[in-house]
Amino acid sequence: MEESEDVPKDFIKLKSEKLSVDEVSELVVSPSCGAVSLFIGTTRNNFKGRKVIHLEYEAYSSMAETEIKKICRYVRQKWPSVKHIAVHHRIGVVPITEASVIIAVSSPHRVESLEAVTYCIDTLKASVPIWKKEIYEDEYSWKENKECFWANSEK
C-alpha cells in the first residue's frame, strides 16, 4: 500500500451477522502504525446471578451511525496520530461468547490507540442509540447502560 493511499478512514457497520475480529482488525492495519488496539465485547452467560440465554440488540441505525461518526471525529481531534478507526456492532440475537461489538484503532504508538479504544467504547455506551435486551431462562429484561446520559437524566 502506498502512503498516499493510506489516508485515515473510519469503518462503521451495524449488522445482524456474526462479527469477525480478523476482519475488523485488518481494516485498521497501516504501514505507518505500530499499534492496533482492539476492544471486543462478548455475551456472557450470567448477570447478577441469573443465567443469560442470549442478548438481543436493537438500534436506531441512521442515528447510531451518525453518533459513531461523531465519536470518530472527536477521537481524531484528541489523538491526531490515530490513523484508522473501525466500530462494528451486532444487531439482533447475539449468542453466548459471541461478539456484540468490536472496536479497532491504529496509531503509530500504543498509548494513543489504547486511549482511543477506551474512549470509543465508553462513549458508544453513553450516547449511541443501541438497546440491549437480556434473555433469561424464564423472562427478559431491557438493560440501560449506566453510562447512558439520557437514561440517567430523569433519575
N, C-alpha and C positions, 0 to 999 in steps of 0.2 A: 504494500500500500504506500503510495506516495504521500509525503507530508501534506501536500495541497489537498488531497482527498480526505484527510483526517480532520475535518472541521468538527467542532463539538456538536453532538447530537443528543436528543432526548428520545427515548423509545418508551412509549406509554401504551399499555394494552390491558383491556379488560376482556376476559374470555371465559367461556364455560368449560373449555378443555383443560386437561391436566397441564400444569406449568412445568417447564423444563429449566433446571438450574444451569445446565450446559448452554442452552440457547440464550438465556438472559446474560450469563457471564460473558459469552462470546461477543455479544452485541457491543460491549463497552471496552473490549481489548483495543489498545492503541500502541503503536510503536514508540510513542513519546511518553508512555506512562509505565511506571514500575510498580503500580499498585492497582489492584481491583479488589474492592471490598464488597461483601455480599451480606444481605440480611435475608433469611428465609423464615417466614412464619408458617408453622405447620399446625395441623389439627391434632390436639391431644385428646386422649380418651377419658379425661376427667375434668371436672370443675367443682371445686369446693366439696369434694367427697362424692359427687354424683357421677355416674357413668354417662359419658357422652357417646352417642352413636355416630354422629357426624355433624358437620356445620352446614348451614346454607347462607349464602350471601346474596343480597340484592343491592342494586346500585341505581342511582340516577346517572346514567352513563355519561351523557354530554357534560353535565355539571361536574362529575367526578374527574373527567379528563381535563376540564378547564382548571380545576383546583390543583391537580397534579402538575399541570404546566406551571402554575404559579409557584409551587414548591421548587420546581426545577430552576425557574428564574431566580428565586431567592438564593438557592444553592450557588448559582454561578456568580451572584453578587458577593456573597460572603466568602466563598472559596474560589477565587478566579482561576486557579490552576486546574480545577476539575475539568476533565475532557468530556466524557460521555456519562449519561445517566439513563438507567433503564428501570422502569417501575411496571411490573406485571402483576395484576390482581385477578384472582379467580372469582367468578360469579357462579351462583348455583350451588349444587351439592359438592362439598369437599370432604372426602372420607378421612378417617383417622390416618395419621402420619403423612398425608399429602400436603403440599404447599398451597396456602391460600394467598400468599404474597411473596414476591421475590423482588428485591431491590439491589441493583448493582451500580457502583460508581467507580470510575477510573480517574486517576490523577498521577502526577509524576512521583509523589511520595505518599506514604500510608496515612499520615496524620489527617490530611485533607479528606481523603476518601472515607476513612473511618468516621470522622466527624460528620461528613455529609450524609452518609448512610443513616447514622443515628438521627440526624435532623429529619431526613425524609420519612422514616417510619413513624417517628413521634408526631410529626406534623400531619402526615396522612391520617393517622388515627384520630387526630384532633379536629380535622377540618374537611375531610373528603366524605361526600355523602354515599358511603357504603355501609350497609347494615348487616349485622350478623345474627343468625338465629341458631341457638344450640339445641340440638335434638337429643333428648334423653330417652331412656327405655320407655317411659310412660307419659311423657309430656314434652313440651318445648318451651324455650324462653328466648325472647329477643334481648340481645345484650347491647348496652351502650358502652362506649369506650370511656373510661374515666377521664381521658384526655380531651374528650369532645367538648368544645366550648359551648355549643348551643344546647346540649343535653344538660349541662351543669348550670346554665344561666338562670333557670327557673327555680332552682332549689335554694 
